[in-house]
């Protein structure tokens, strides 16, 4: 029977699985597959899995709960192995890599930070600070909006200026938060956000990180907003690449 | 202090998963370890979830929208350019938390609205 795989961890992880339920309408119980000092947390795989809210919450809840009790390597949503034997074989095959990864991740959590500009404030700021853009805007107004090609040409110039701000403001936020992080990574681009970056933060540095986020929010009030996640399993830090934002 | 988009949903398995789910959905679906020899369930709609912002933004429609938006701005108020202060390296305590929470919640809703269009809620069919 296929096994849905949630995460890998040390075999000595407490693995308190009784109160947790897995993905799928049947809300399957969880079990541990152990091999040579490592363990995988799995359940029977549901048929026809889709990313329904219930299943995403189940996956996330399992990982968050286990992550709070010891280091884990989170697997991507929807990972299914042919059976438990195949899971044990993978633990054997990747034993060295997974053990090293668990050591590096121990004591750390992922904190994700998304930033959104307040668009009118951003655009007003760009026009105020750029005489050419301001003049072009005024010329279009005077012309009752101008031709479509004029509006497109002007809008493209504004877009390019906005792109520069995205880069600048992302760098600004990352520079302020990086001192508290072991690593940082770009998270997938999300529509409406000028930045989406995840930080690997030592558990005991979270208060300082939060204080820095609050400081940033105050500094950018009226111009941009930030939203920092609670402590997450280290989704974005499951490889050894050292690339930073 | 935990900075979150929304308070944790009551009764959500004791964790913050439900309350903050929308905020991290792209991480759950697009990050995490991939094992080559295991199948990743093919899930209709997943590829819609993360959008390359540059592809979306750099379009004629976007240019026209920016132009229109700029045309409607009131720039007569002697507005000062917004300068980002030199915050790096001088993070200090402050008491803006209450105000901050409001701002966070507002942005959270915007994201949630976007994602709600994509993720199928429980109880509604999709194929």
Interface residues (C-beta under 8 A of the other chain):
Chain A: X5 X8 X20 X45 X49 X50 X51 X52 X53 X54 X56 X57 X59 X60 X61 X64 X65 X73 X74 X75 X76 X77 X78 X79 X80 X81 X86 X90 X110 X112 X114 X116 X119 X120 X121 X123 X124 X125 X127 X128 X129 X133 X134 X137 X140 X141 X145 X148 X151 X152 X153 X154 X155 X156 X158 X159 X162 X163 X169 X172 X175 X176 X179 X187 X188 X189 X190 X191 X192 X193 X196 X198 X207 X208 X210 X211 X212 X213 X214 X215 X216 X217 X218 X219 X220 X221 X222 X223 X225 X226 X227 X228 X229 X230 X231 X232 X233 X235 X236 X238 X239
Chain B: X1 X2 X3 X4 X5 X12 X13 X14 X15 X16 X17 X18 X20 X21 X23 X24 X25 X26 X27 X28 X29 X30 X31 X32 X33 X34 X35 X37 X38 X39 X40 X41 X43 X44 X45 X46 X49 X50 X51 X52 X53 X54 X56 X57 X58 X60 X62 X63 X64 X65 X66 X67 X68 X69 X70 X71 X73 X75 X79 X80 X81 X82 X84 X85 X87 X88 X89 X91 X92 X93 X94 X96 X97 X99 X100 X103 X104 X106 X107 X108 X110 X111 X114 X119 X120 X121 X122 X126
